[in-house]
Amino acid sequence: MNTISISDLRTVIDGRVILPGDAEYDEARMVFTGGVDRRPAFIVRPANAADISHVINLARETGSELAVRSGGHSLPGYGVSEGGIVLDLRDMRGLEIDVKNRTAWVETGLTAGEYTVAAAGHGLATGFGDTGSVGIGGLTVGGGVGYLSRKYGLTIDNLLAAEVVTADGEIRRADAQTNPDLFWAIRGGGGNFGVASRFQFKLHEVDQVLGGMLMLPVTADIIRDFAAAAEAAPDELSTIANIMIAPPMPFLPAEIHGKLILMLLLVYSGGDIEEGQRVIAPFRSLAEPIADMIRPMRYLDMFTMMEGEGPMPLRPALETLFVDAIDRQGAEAIVNHLETSTAQMNIVQLRVLGGEIARVPPDETAFAHRDRRIMIVVNSMYARPDEASIHTSRVHSLADELRRRPGAGGPGAYVNFMGDEGEARTREAYPGSTWDRLTAIKARYDPTNLFRMNVNIPPAASAK
């Protein structure tokens, strides 16, 4: 493939081609997830949608595996291929903000943090996740659950249009009027339908918020009561709870290191700081805080305060699920799991949903879990490959226990937090008629399943 097509490819694209042996090759093939060490035949960093089209055509015509990378945060490392082609969007970073109409066109190589910083210059924001280094391409097509979700909905609920390069190499606009089936599918269906080269987003007036980190001790009652308080809060408050063993953070007392803590990330986006303090008061009263870093801040500060160095050195054993309630026994199971795991790092994360997320009809986008109340991610991170089965088994055991609790509700999964888990689990992310509709759209736009380095939805003809 190198000798036949590389020279031709370089003559027709405006972007760059990186080969094994090039100085930047090893850095370019690195992704965020630990333990992923794949060597693609070459890496293309396109400059525009036409370059993306050329690479897609090349992959289709040669039968090469094609990996698409926006920020490189895919948990299974789908952003890099072993022996195939990597389409790395990081050089596509254009951003046009229309302040008057509160919209933005952005290329998908930009990260959530970079977009947020630029929009904040106008006192505006679009809600993404909770990590600034994540690429907006993959985050958006999977859904996007973050600090503004209860107030303004998921990221896909703020997507007005997209430019998508499909498996035939065509550059297509997708919105409510143009290719509406494709527009529906990319709002939650992941990277199965093409490469999104540009998005048009709504922007909202979000500048100063009341937010930050609140550290509390952990008991089963505190976990249960946190979930109840977060559900009762107004839409202006979004919460993310990380239940974990306290690392040696410099602002934590030494006696807390190695103990279970509840690390809450809170954002009140209602504008009135005094009202925000009243809204956050129930969380402070759950227990005597170990550290209280809640303060008035600019929204963009929520992304900069949590940034790490990446890539992650450890391997994840992870499972995502939805529940509609957490009872005391479920909370006790979380505590027991965290206290007895032998993995180097363990986190059980709770994201309480509702608000604007739940007001969108479940068939309006491919994200079909609008009525679910709590998203959970169980994650154990470990160093040695031979430990995989131990930690994976324990993660699955806790997830199954939480699903079995009374009132927990039915199965479900969030595609952006899924690994390579097989079709049965993918169907949990896209239940019932959502799956049928997605496989039909896949058959139309990608009948040979060229875009398969993802949480894969097969074309209808081959769907089981």
Buried (B, 14 or more C-beta within 10 A) or exposed (E): BEEEBBEEBEEEBEBBBBEEEBEEBEEBBBBBBBBBEBEBBBBBBBBBBBBBBBBBBBBBEBEBBBBBBBBBBBBBBBBBBBEBBBBBBBBBBBBEBEEEEBBBBBBBBBBBBBBBBBBBEBBBBBBBBBBBBBBBBBBBBBBBBBBBBBBBBBBBBBBBBBBBBBBBBEBBBBBEEEBEBBBBBBBBBBBBBBBBBBBBBBBBEBBBBBBBBBBBBBBBEBBBBBBEBBBEBEBBBBBBBBBBBBEEBEEBEEEBEEBBBBBBBBBBBBBEEEBBBEBBEBBBEBBEBBBBBBEBBBBBBBBEBBEEEBBBEBBBBBBBBBBBBBBBBBBBBBBEBBEEBEBBBBBBBBBBBBBBBBEBEBEBBBBBBBEBBBBBBBBBBBEEEEBEEBBBEBBEBBBEBBBEBEEBBEBBBBBBBBBBBEBEBBBBBBBEEBBEBBBBBBBBBBBEBBBBBBBBBBBBEEBE
